[in-house]
Amino acid sequence: MERRAVLKIVALTAISQKLNALPCAAMGQMEAPAAPTATAYTLQFFSEDESRLLDQLMEMIIPADDHSPGAHEAKTNLFADLMVATSNDAVKKQWQDGIGLIREEAKNSSLAEALGRAAVNEENPTTDLERFFVVLKQMTVNGYYTSATGIHQEMEYVGNAYLGAFPSCTHPEHQE
Amino acid sequence: MSKEEIFDVCIVGSGAAGGVMAKELCEGGAKVVMLEAGRRVSLSELLSHKWPYDLPYRGLRREKQAPFYQGDISNSIAYADSDNITVDRVRVLGGRTLHWNAVTLRYADRDFKEWSLQGIEEDWPLSYAELEPYYDRIEQIIGVCGNDDHLEILPAGKNYLPPIPWRCSEHIMKRATDAMGIPLIAVRKAVLTRPYDQRPPCHYCGHCMDGCDVASIFSTPDCMLPKAQATGHFTLRQNALAREILVDREGRANAVSFIDTDTSTEQQVKAAIVVVCCSTVESARLLLNSRSPKYPMGLANSNGVVGHHLNGHLNESVSIYLEELEGQKPSNQDGATDHVYVPRYNHLFGKNDYVGGWGFQVNYSSYMFPQQATRLPGYGTAFKERVRKMQPGYLSFGSWAKVSSDYRNYVTVDPSRLDAHGIPTPVVHFRFSENDHALWKASTQSILEVSSHLKGTVFPSFGTGPTGFASHEVGTVRMGKDARTSVLNSYCQAREVKNLFVTDGSCFTTSSEKNPTLTIMALSLRAADYIKEQRKRGEL
């Protein structure tokens, strides 16, 4: 939206008491969220195999459910590739090693069970595998909840809008 | 600007202090040149409303704030022998008025009298009563919303814009603080709640810290500099990085040498008066880099005080997910970041074994990203659902507490470590005092105590010791009553160099728990009046 148009809207809404009196839900988002662009992304750090593995792991961390799609739909693995590719060598090594550890762990069971074992000490990790889970989950959370899927479909976030008035609390029970 | 032109005043820095000074002096008829190391970021260049997924790194690498950190500003500082503090310097036309959430609190009378009332630090060389008319005037100029809450600890003006309406979580917090005997009031901030001074009111997008794209928050490029420009007396030099202040044979400032960072050439601007407003660290740096036979330790630094007494705020925070709001239908809670404020209250409950206090800022974080997702253990469907259900209950608040002014905390310059333009860079030396540690402990306990009165999931964010400064650093070119322990008089005038003034946060004698910007602007306004009067009398 052009700044001039924004100013016009804001000025109009400020001047009009009637408009200010409208329920805020009616104002809604004046700028509709842009649809994510479907540009092809070329992997910069992970191999195709590694990226597929990450996709599976991240979808296990934030899966699709009845409410919304999960990390796979949000392409969180591609976000991880960009972030790691543009990080320092220590970070790159931790990811490379971490993927190796998860693979190793899954050899005699399944990926889901390996992830489960990696997650057991999330709040106080003591092994490299457990520390990698913390990093993997953080990346998944960051990627998912900053994606269009995470923001609009999962969280149903309705902000980042130009409002004429703030929808203040009108609940007497909160104000007693 | 011709080579030989001599300006009445050269102002170095265009933030809160410089903006006020430029407007006032130009309107008073002075011919003013302003040097700003950064350049203007136009409103249309701001990325405030961009969605994370439209930014290269989803905003996680501060892409939205990148325009405020021009050149090598982020890399040209060092910390030696320092506790966990950060000086958040920006380089942009308007300084931190482009990158703030605009909380504007007056100091109370007691905040100017730490020595008289508490036996620590020093008293300021001026009182609240002397500064009050300037608080009144500056609030009128910039437009401040809020109320007069009749609190001695937080004096108020009489003409505020309507306060910002409150969120559900803020009413619920007030229920808790009322029960504890703690005041919670509408925040006072330089955000417009109705059209004012030809600027539109806030549209409640929550992006205050990313730059306001319609100028509803006060900033100097949108509010002060156009007024200075309208007088026809104002010259602005952007991308002009001050290297040193030059002096004549009598030791009076007569020019400022600067690097034109566009052309990498060194230039000079001549002026009868120099006003330094580059923020606490940079102002000290400029004076310390201004060495001459007359001032071998730096300009106005014969007593060795310039750079010392660096202090600011220590702060901690908590996130709470209120049970009674969890699971509700998502609603737009962005607002204008914080809408309420908890003024200092520890002095109401008897004597403490430390000096100073804290206030709580409330809900200053974004609602877009669910912070609880980074704190909740687990994964899978249950984790995802829990994150979603908690979000409507989000409430956060943080303490901003006083840090003591201490000579042993200081900024110096390192001639062996130069910035991209060959200018010695600042080095910070800072340790929290015993009192700071005690105050930190008390403030974190108070956060937990208030949290315990709120039913919900609590995530404190503090570690094992204090951190600071929360962009509120002050004190390196302090004013004072004693010429041995201060640099400036109460008009921000250097005692040693009569035509040199320093009006940003570095002029503070001591700090309080309040955010410093309103006091910076009031002091700058007072100094501007003094300069105008002295010029009329031919004293400057």
Interface residues (C-beta under 8 A of the other chain):
Chain A: R3 V6 L7 V10 A11 T13 A14 I15 C24 E31 P33 A34 P36 M60 I61 I62 P63 D65 H67 G70 F79 L82 M83 T86 L115 A119 E122 E123 K137 Q138 V141 N142 G143 Y145 T146 S147 A148 I151 E154 M155 E156 Y157 V158 G159 N160 A161 Y162 L163 G164 A165 F166 P167 S168 C169 H171 H174 Q175 E176
Chain B: L43 S44 H49 W51 P52 Y53 D54 P56 Y57 R58 G59 L60 I164 P165 W166 R167 C168 E170 H171 I172 K174 R175 R194 P195 P200 P201 C202 H203 Y204 C205 G206 H207 D213 V214 S216 E324 P330 S331 N332 Q333 D334 G335 A336 Y367 M368 F369 P370 A373 T374 P377 G378 Y379 G380 T381 F383 K384 E385 V387 R388 Q391
